[in-house]
């Protein structure tokens, strides 16, 4: 479950784009989004190649890939080097799977926001009672 993020003012405008949705739903950084958009479903790429493509340090790209993999937006697999050792490659998850993941998160956020709204109304009602009582003394 993704925590509720600060709602970007841009997401509430008519000029919001897909990257704004990802930033809002998953609290992604601009670098996370850049890394995500550098990938394609079914095309496996090494961290160093992504880093070169997005003009970021390999360690920065690696952190973004770890985050994106944890969110299941990106898939990770290791390749064995015949001479010994291994390395990881990454690909964008299936776009239909990403759609389902984002839709589920939006649904969960909607439920939590409606619950928070009810809590807020309760708090306001209690506060109003408190103010009414304190002004009578």
C-alpha positions as a Markdown table, in Angstrom:
| # | Residue | x | y | z |
|---|---|---|---|---|
| 1 | Unk | 0.0 | 0.0 | 0.0 |
| 2 | Unk | 1.3 | 3.4 | -1.0 |
| 3 | Unk | 1.1 | 6.2 | 1.6 |
| 4 | Unk | -1.0 | 9.3 | 0.8 |
| 5 | Unk | 1.3 | 11.9 | -0.8 |
| 6 | Unk | 1.0 | 15.6 | -0.8 |
| 7 | Unk | -1.2 | 16.4 | -3.7 |
| 8 | Unk | 0.6 | 18.3 | -6.4 |
| 9 | Unk | -1.3 | 21.4 | -7.4 |
| 10 | Unk | -0.4 | 20.5 | -11.0 |
| 11 | Unk | -2.4 | 17.2 | -10.8 |
| 12 | Unk | -5.5 | 19.3 | -10.2 |
| 13 | Unk | -5.1 | 21.3 | -13.4 |
| 14 | Unk | -5.9 | 20.7 | -17.0 |
| 15 | Unk | -2.3 | 20.6 | -17.9 |
| 16 | Unk | -1.3 | 17.6 | -15.8 |
| 17 | Unk | 0.5 | 14.8 | -17.6 |
| 18 | Unk | 1.2 | 11.2 | -17.1 |
| 19 | Unk | 4.4 | 12.0 | -15.2 |
| 20 | Unk | 2.4 | 14.1 | -12.8 |
| 21 | Unk | 0.2 | 11.1 | -12.1 |
| 22 | Unk | 3.2 | 8.9 | -11.4 |
| 23 | Unk | 4.7 | 11.5 | -9.1 |
| 24 | Unk | 1.5 | 11.9 | -7.2 |
| 25 | Unk | 0.5 | 8.2 | -6.9 |
| 26 | Unk | 4.0 | 6.9 | -6.1 |
| 27 | Unk | 5.9 | 10.0 | -4.8 |
| 28 | Unk | 8.4 | 9.6 | -7.6 |
| 29 | Unk | 11.3 | 12.0 | -8.2 |
| 30 | Unk | 12.0 | 13.6 | -11.5 |
| 31 | Unk | 15.0 | 11.2 | -11.9 |
| 32 | Unk | 12.7 | 8.2 | -11.0 |
| 33 | Unk | 10.3 | 9.2 | -13.8 |
| 34 | Unk | 13.2 | 9.8 | -16.2 |
| 35 | Unk | 14.5 | 6.3 | -15.5 |
| 36 | Unk | 11.1 | 4.8 | -15.8 |
| 37 | Unk | 10.4 | 6.5 | -19.2 |
| 38 | Unk | 13.8 | 5.3 | -20.5 |
| 39 | Unk | 12.6 | 1.7 | -20.3 |
| 40 | Unk | 10.4 | -0.3 | -22.7 |
| 41 | Unk | 8.4 | -3.5 | -21.9 |
| 42 | Unk | 10.4 | -6.6 | -22.9 |
| 43 | Unk | 13.6 | -4.8 | -23.6 |
| 44 | Unk | 16.2 | -5.6 | -20.9 |
| 45 | Unk | 18.8 | -2.9 | -20.2 |
| 46 | Unk | 21.8 | -2.7 | -17.8 |
| 47 | Unk | 22.1 | 0.1 | -15.2 |
| 48 | Unk | 25.1 | 1.6 | -16.8 |
| 49 | Unk | 23.3 | 1.9 | -20.2 |
| 50 | Unk | 20.3 | 3.6 | -18.5 |
| 51 | Unk | 22.6 | 5.9 | -16.6 |
| 52 | Unk | 24.3 | 7.0 | -19.9 |
| 53 | Unk | 21.0 | 7.5 | -21.6 |
| 54 | Unk | 19.5 | 9.7 | -18.8 |
| 55 | Unk | 22.8 | 11.4 | -18.1 |
| 56 | Unk | 22.8 | 10.5 | -14.4 |
| 57 | Unk | 25.3 | 8.7 | -12.1 |
| 58 | Unk | 25.0 | 5.0 | -12.1 |
| 59 | Unk | 24.4 | 4.9 | -8.4 |
| 60 | Unk | 21.5 | 7.4 | -8.7 |
| 61 | Unk | 20.0 | 5.3 | -11.5 |
| 62 | Unk | 20.4 | 2.2 | -9.4 |
| 63 | Unk | 18.5 | 3.8 | -6.5 |
| 64 | Unk | 15.7 | 4.8 | -8.8 |
| 65 | Unk | 15.6 | 1.3 | -10.3 |
| 66 | Unk | 15.4 | -0.3 | -6.8 |
| 67 | Unk | 12.5 | 2.0 | -5.9 |
| 68 | Unk | 10.7 | 1.3 | -9.2 |
| 69 | Unk | 11.3 | -2.4 | -8.9 |
| 70 | Unk | 9.8 | -2.3 | -5.4 |
| 71 | Unk | 6.7 | -0.7 | -6.7 |
| 72 | Unk | 6.5 | -3.4 | -9.5 |
| 73 | Unk | 6.7 | -0.8 | -12.2 |
| 74 | Unk | 10.1 | -2.2 | -13.3 |
| 75 | Unk | 11.2 | -5.8 | -13.5 |
| 76 | Unk | 14.7 | -7.0 | -12.5 |
| 77 | Unk | 16.6 | -10.1 | -13.6 |
| 78 | Unk | 20.2 | -11.2 | -13.4 |
| 79 | Unk | 22.4 | -12.5 | -16.2 |
| 80 | Unk | 25.3 | -14.9 | -15.6 |
| 81 | Unk | 28.6 | -14.0 | -17.2 |
| 82 | Unk | 30.1 | -17.3 | -18.6 |
| 83 | Unk | 33.6 | -16.3 | -17.4 |
| 84 | Unk | 32.2 | -15.8 | -13.9 |
| 85 | Unk | 30.0 | -13.3 | -12.1 |
| 86 | Unk | 26.6 | -11.8 | -13.0 |
| 87 | Unk | 24.9 | -8.5 | -13.6 |
| 88 | Unk | 21.3 | -7.2 | -13.4 |
| 89 | Unk | 19.1 | -6.0 | -16.2 |
| 90 | Unk | 15.8 | -4.1 | -16.0 |
| 91 | Unk | 12.7 | -3.7 | -18.1 |
| 92 | Unk | 9.5 | -1.9 | -17.9 |
| 93 | Unk | 6.7 | -4.1 | -16.5 |
| 94 | Unk | 3.8 | -4.9 | -18.8 |
| 95 | Unk | 1.8 | -1.7 | -19.4 |
| 96 | Unk | -1.5 | -3.4 | -18.6 |
| 97 | Unk | 0.0 | -4.6 | -15.3 |
| 98 | Unk | 1.2 | -1.0 | -14.6 |
| 99 | Unk | -2.3 | 0.3 | -15.3 |
| 100 | Unk | -3.8 | -2.2 | -12.9 |
| 101 | Unk | -1.3 | -1.3 | -10.2 |
| 102 | Unk | -1.9 | 2.4 | -10.6 |
| 103 | Unk | -5.7 | 1.9 | -10.7 |
| 104 | Unk | -5.5 | -0.1 | -7.4 |
| 105 | Unk | -3.4 | 2.6 | -5.7 |
| 106 | Unk | -5.8 | 5.3 | -6.8 |
| 107 | Unk | -8.8 | 3.3 | -5.5 |
| 108 | Unk | -7.0 | 2.7 | -2.2 |
| 109 | Unk | -6.1 | 6.4 | -1.9 |
| 110 | Unk | -9.7 | 7.4 | -2.7 |
| 111 | Unk | -10.9 | 5.2 | 0.2 |
| 112 | Unk | -8.3 | 6.6 | 2.6 |
| 113 | Unk | -9.1 | 10.2 | 1.5 |
| 114 | Unk | -12.9 | 9.7 | 2.1 |
| 115 | Unk | -12.1 | 8.2 | 5.5 |
| 116 | Unk | -9.9 | 11.2 | 6.3 |
| 117 | Unk | -12.7 | 13.5 | 5.2 |
| 118 | Unk | -15.1 | 11.8 | 7.7 |
| 119 | Unk | -12.4 | 12.2 | 10.4 |
| 120 | Unk | -12.0 | 15.8 | 9.6 |
| 121 | Unk | -15.8 | 16.5 | 9.8 |
| 122 | Unk | -15.8 | 14.7 | 13.2 |
| 123 | Unk | -12.9 | 16.8 | 14.4 |
| 124 | Unk | -14.5 | 20.0 | 13.2 |
| 125 | Unk | -17.8 | 19.1 | 15.0 |
| 126 | Unk | -15.9 | 18.3 | 18.2 |
| 127 | Unk | -14.0 | 21.6 | 18.0 |
| 128 | Unk | -17.2 | 23.5 | 17.4 |
| 129 | Unk | -18.6 | 22.0 | 20.6 |
| 130 | Unk | -15.5 | 22.9 | 22.5 |
| 131 | Unk | -15.6 | 26.5 | 21.3 |
| 132 | Unk | -19.3 | 26.7 | 22.2 |
| 133 | Unk | -18.7 | 25.4 | 25.7 |
| 134 | Unk | -15.7 | 27.6 | 26.4 |
| 135 | Unk | -17.6 | 30.8 | 25.3 |
| 136 | Unk | -20.4 | 30.1 | 27.8 |
| 137 | Unk | -18.2 | 30.4 | 30.8 |
